[in-house]
Amino acid sequence: MNSAPTRGRLQRKCSAMDTIKIHDYIACELHKEIGELERRIAALDAAGAGRSSCLSYKMKELYWTVTRLVGLGHLHEGRTPQELTIANSRRDPQLFPAGARLPLDGVTAEPGQRLLIDVTDTVRCSFVSGIQRVVRQLAKATMESGAGIPVFVQDGELFSYVRQSSRPDRIEVAKGDKFVMADAAWNDVAGSRKAMETTSRNGGSNIVILHDIHPLLYPGLFHPDNVRNFAIWFDEVASKCDALVAVSKSAAQEFSSYVAANGKRVNPRMRIGWQHLGADFDIESNEAPSEPIGAICAGETPLFLSVSTLEPKKGYAVALDAFDRLWERGVDVRYVIVGRHGWNTRALERRILSHREYDKRLFWVGQVSAVDLGHLYKNAHSLIFASVAEGFGLPLVEAAHFGLPAIASDIPVFREVGGDSVSYFDVTDGESLARRIRESLAYRRSAEKLPRVRRWREATDDLLKLIRTNAYQFGSDAPPLRASLAQDVSERPSVTRAA
């Protein structure tokens, strides 16, 4: 479809220039956020005292936090609000009422042969993002296969999240058991660390599923408390585990590169591997979409689709720049964004909602049902994936499932996952993306050369098999930090950002 330089299965190394461009992009988006916060603070202050004064103070707290992130703390002359903290959650037993737990049918592996899948943070979440989706699929596959059970951590101890009439809820880790930390364990580092210590003491092993290390590589994309918690988790949990499985080879390489560049101490016997994710869409073909989605998909004007949470790393500002250029040049295309409200995106949301094309050729529909999402995938002309950083890139796989071509930023993990089936544009470059979109209009939607899509069950079965059989790509016989994996990242620029 496009010229050779934009495609290719050869995994691309992130250049030093790309790294600079990504950090410049992050700083630019944070500066936009500062401007939006200043505007809102001024509006609240103008409203006077009373109820608005509390809102104004809260806005100023956020303003101070964001300005410190980008090195502009001098704008508020050293004044700092009382530090905001996100306390490490302590497990409330009432969040796990016995009647609400999942029943367990069939036979479970005996102690000493079990996979204990940590679901602590997922069952607390009121939303489902990439991590929660992975955790749920792992827990489901583990139960269905009888290989183990989902567990949650409470005060450093493990408890079963399923009813087992023949066994107590509290899990006594046995020699040979594997504690699999696939969840967002950085929200309770103390509990996870204690659970790891108990597992090791009893002869079990600790496995971390690594989604990415972006809070360390790009701290400006996250809340400072999340960056701090993640850094502690990295040093006290991820670095001390017996094995680490990343959701992509690129994520494994980022881990290894960061450890080497920053002199981090890790378990010298750590095994490292990676396993790609899957996708499932069990949608009845005759089920109609909702009226709003049906209306968006109607008509002949080409529809481009993005599916991900509104957050800075997703590159929505770059995508909007591209479509603005196309609309200004008279190109008739539509763009729909599917994703819940995220963080540090007030300026972006204002840009979308006040856009002259909003509800005409630009749509933001928030979260949708599986039927609606499937309908969008089936009717779109192409997926737009403008992220500057990803651990895997699940929308690429979901799009391939529906035979939808993709246009994505040229970052290593997208080359790994999408290969030569994806059309790539220069990262953070709206003009480059606009060119790719315009080029795609010359071709009808085609499913040719799209990568094979594995079902979630197949992907999770392979992941669980890798863990059960210790079939990691790198291990103690070839230490990953000085052998093959390190060689893979030797050409990458040094990453020295830390929280």
Steps between C-alpha positions, in 0.01 A plus 500: 500500500774744593866535419740249648653725769166519684460124529698192593511210743850586616462630852589866512721645772380824652749767390641771725314756288170318553562495875557877496186552291292294744621696803444829316147386420433412865628841616285675240185318611570578865545867415160493329359343816652781707333757276162329541544484879590870512184580302280295734661644814440853375135416430453355848674792669278741307195318635588619849518329836277233644456170328733588211793578731545132586490409131751774427738368765474146363572630151803684633625181664487330160657803332791497745550127441506530120731803501749316721490207254627718217743705707281810529452501875627858509167609349339470842800650685579195706155475657395139536169354612480224754642195325241278343548134571352188357517257788591144423165327519438255782269219413154543641351153545159646410625558146510122469166380642485122484177502300658714229804286443538290193399136533764246403382198307718200431836398642774740602869416501629370830720716726850507359375508141275807506513829314376766741380792283495833684173687427519742794483830314272383221212405727519846658487688170183668380629491142670256264820601323777295344643367826162401641414324174821295514447410866142388442597285204787341694275426797231354274743279307666382821169395655367336183816295457521407868859626513433726796280767651471880517613645832505837672750648743383623839761624748764300318311169505336320209131414495303308240257707295289193424287281721653164575293308751776249565773757572535815709501842338847580631767362268794314649767522234668163442836415348463518123207746493539807278368840610423687176481879544319613185313785668588860588689395814664844532178609674595282799875445493523407868238228465654361183849498650380310806312250283816448294706439812250242624495329160880481487526380859258215428687388188276664241605739225395856418413596142434857379299572186651823366268723300747789459732730699368828361467673840881477519573583137240777461406628849330806353219275376393396850397640837810553721362263765457226240856556378633477855300184578607338174868579565475334842323200346771472234778490760329287763278265299584480128877503556482224762268253328613157381368553148355781295272461199443810287201540268738570211867461415523880484379529860756238608772696321395824670524328838847365424621829352373702796665265750833518318494877442407585858710243686197331654558190709281206402475137604803344323302179444204679342358342185352732236252420227217655302166393362262695277140563599185386321156630409144367514180644357212261548241722334186378330520613139129581489501721811443863412715781643359779714329784315785753553767258374283397208461866404875563521574202276237593242596678180778474245754738657806296609505443875825475698501348847712527817434274799673581829468707816547874466845552648812685376696195383226397256593785265149634444637852458712372210197330343291817532781701341493260205124519452502879537749515213284273286178690569671832426609355163148391414546127564166353607571245776353422840680415823346321798671456838392215727645526849413599852611823663860472618742735673691818415273553199284800591650706220453212256139447605429872458655485154277209402174628648542853363621389157301633206471145364381345828192284444539560126821333391665466842347274766594398853271227628672390822456136593279284280360148507679211333233499230549871429879465499480208261271701272751787495788265420298346217400832345814710544737563210809472722616500860705799617745413780713807573648395836851610591548203735328164548577171671318300233234683296184291534292709252734384220406141578131582540498685168668204328230274642244698297719537192549872564825655369697714743705819486731522801788702636839353416607365838675165562209315662266581211758365253521186715124447522386635164791405276456599137119505523497847657561837335739701718543875548772698676430509874336826626486634140148609402599580143649154453178344631290720270699367202441138602126564545475663158697216340261246656204666326630378165441139605194307604507342841686169469587223745800382299825439689343572837668296777334192638292580806518261793199458724537600862471138607784395270721791609437446870549123468838566340590747774401259775693220327808723483473563875426139594787357294749782565538542124632854525698637208783612728619367833787414729687313225503819291456795738273743315688810606825395335403252230247487219237735637758759598651473153158575352485830688866598471427733210221680681562838667572490871195563714587678820166641607393379840242596755 
